[in-house]
Amino acid sequence: MMPGKCPLTLYRGDSYSWSFMLWTDADKTLPADLTGVTAKAQIRDKPGGTKEIITLACEVVMPNTVAMILDAASSARLATTPGVWDLQLTYDTGEVATVLAGPVTVTADVTDSTVTTALAVVRKVG
């Protein structure tokens, strides 16, 4: 089965949190059983890309929710070029399923956007 589409539109340097409720039917009446499941999500520049991989914190919340967090420090490392992400579940049987995926769009921040660069220059000179 193909993963559901979920684009992420982010503002670099901001914190984000999501809760994804997973169902086994289109009418959303049968919650997915996430017993023994671990969740993992990453943002990359492209599928299989190796540039600046951002791992999002994931937690399975019973019975059928995955909570996902992108902290401000990780968000600040995001490039403003288009990227991709997905959410992968691993069941205790070893079965792996990617349940959500999509493009990532990042808008450059204004406040604090050059602080790190400015500090780096000061440190190099001093």
Order of alpha helices (4+ residues) and beta strands (2+ residues): beta-beta-beta-beta-beta-beta-alpha-beta-beta-alpha
